[in-house]
Amino acid sequence: MDNFIAPRLKEKYNITLNRVPISDARDMINKLITEKEVDKKDGSIDVMWINGENFALSKENDLLLGAYADQLPNYNALVDTTAKDITYDFGLSTDNMEVPWGKSQFVFVYDSAKIDTP
């Protein structure tokens, strides 16, 4: 964000990105819930990285902008948009309201001299 996105936002759109690290995403979610309750029109958080649990909390509290993933060219070109780990997060349908930052998988290493059938 600081080294790639911020300079381009400034150069192309004259937008200054002010990234504020927060150690607990629940603090961000609670802040957004409070701002929504008091009907604050200009919220203090524009973009945040959230995990599945916080996605669910955000979605359940109607804090998300709405569907946008299918409008991103790379999402459509590079992501299996029908995969269950893309269409669901923390048991909820993503409804095109989130995009994976990356993808990981379980890797299992074993010693075949000691374990016949892992």
C-alpha positions as CSV (number, residue, x, y, z in Angstrom):
1,M,0.0,0.0,0.0
2,D,2.6,2.5,1.0
3,N,5.1,1.8,-1.8
4,F,2.9,1.0,-4.7
5,I,-0.7,2.1,-4.2
6,A,-0.1,5.4,-2.4
7,P,2.3,7.0,-4.9
8,R,0.0,6.1,-7.8
9,L,-3.1,7.5,-6.1
10,K,-1.3,10.7,-5.5
11,E,0.2,11.0,-9.0
12,K,-2.9,10.0,-11.0
13,Y,-5.8,11.3,-8.8
14,N,-4.1,13.7,-6.3
15,I,-5.4,11.5,-3.4
16,T,-3.3,11.2,-0.3
17,L,-3.6,7.7,1.2
18,N,-3.3,7.8,4.9
19,R,-2.8,4.2,6.0
20,V,-3.4,3.8,9.7
21,P,-2.4,0.4,11.1
22,I,-4.8,-1.1,13.6
23,S,-3.9,-4.2,15.4
24,D,-7.4,-5.5,16.0
25,A,-9.9,-5.4,13.1
26,R,-12.8,-5.5,15.6
27,D,-11.8,-2.0,16.6
28,M,-12.4,-0.8,13.0
29,I,-15.7,-2.7,12.8
30,N,-16.9,-1.2,16.1
31,K,-15.9,2.2,14.9
32,L,-17.9,1.7,11.7
33,I,-20.9,0.4,13.6
34,T,-20.8,3.5,15.8
35,E,-20.5,5.8,12.8
36,K,-23.5,4.1,11.2
37,E,-25.6,4.4,14.4
38,V,-25.1,8.1,14.6
39,D,-25.7,8.4,10.8
40,K,-22.2,9.9,10.1
41,K,-22.3,10.5,6.3
42,D,-18.5,10.8,5.8
43,G,-17.0,7.8,7.6
44,S,-13.5,7.7,8.8
45,I,-12.5,4.4,7.1
46,D,-12.5,3.9,3.4
47,V,-10.6,0.7,2.9
48,M,-9.6,-2.0,5.4
49,W,-8.3,-5.5,5.3
50,I,-10.6,-7.9,7.1
51,N,-10.6,-11.6,7.7
52,G,-13.6,-14.0,7.4
53,E,-15.0,-13.3,10.9
54,N,-14.8,-9.6,10.4
55,F,-16.3,-9.9,6.9
56,A,-19.3,-11.7,8.4
57,L,-19.7,-9.0,11.1
58,S,-19.4,-6.2,8.6
59,K,-21.9,-7.9,6.3
60,E,-24.4,-8.6,9.1
61,N,-24.2,-5.0,10.1
62,D,-24.7,-3.7,6.6
63,L,-21.3,-1.9,6.6
64,L,-20.1,-3.0,3.2
65,L,-20.4,-0.9,0.0
66,G,-22.0,-3.7,-2.0
67,A,-21.0,-5.9,-4.9
68,Y,-18.0,-4.9,-6.8
69,A,-15.7,-7.9,-7.4
70,D,-17.2,-8.8,-10.8
71,Q,-16.3,-5.3,-12.0
72,L,-12.5,-6.0,-11.6
73,P,-10.9,-7.3,-14.8
74,N,-8.3,-9.4,-13.0
75,Y,-10.8,-10.9,-10.7
76,N,-12.8,-12.2,-13.7
77,A,-9.7,-13.3,-15.6
78,L,-7.7,-14.9,-12.8
79,V,-10.0,-16.1,-10.1
80,D,-12.3,-19.1,-10.1
81,T,-15.4,-17.1,-9.3
82,T,-17.4,-20.2,-8.7
83,A,-15.1,-21.8,-6.1
84,K,-16.7,-22.3,-2.7
85,D,-13.7,-20.5,-1.0
86,I,-14.4,-17.5,-3.1
87,T,-18.2,-17.5,-3.0
88,Y,-18.3,-18.1,0.8
89,D,-16.4,-16.7,3.7
90,F,-17.0,-17.6,7.3
91,G,-20.1,-19.4,6.2
92,L,-21.7,-16.4,4.5
93,S,-22.1,-15.8,0.8
94,T,-19.7,-13.1,-0.3
95,D,-22.1,-11.8,-2.9
96,N,-19.2,-10.2,-4.8
97,M,-18.4,-8.0,-1.8
98,E,-14.9,-9.2,-1.3
99,V,-11.9,-10.1,-3.4
100,P,-9.1,-12.5,-2.3
101,W,-5.8,-10.8,-1.6
102,G,-4.1,-14.1,-2.1
103,K,-4.7,-17.8,-1.7
104,S,-3.0,-20.4,0.4
105,Q,-3.4,-24.1,0.7
106,F,-2.4,-26.7,3.2
107,V,1.0,-28.3,2.5
108,F,1.9,-31.5,4.3
109,V,5.5,-32.7,4.5
110,Y,6.3,-36.1,5.8
111,D,9.2,-38.6,6.0
112,S,8.3,-41.6,3.8
113,A,10.8,-43.7,5.7
114,K,8.8,-43.3,8.8
115,I,5.3,-42.9,7.6
116,D,3.9,-45.3,4.9
117,T,0.5,-43.6,4.5
118,P,0.2,-40.0,5.5
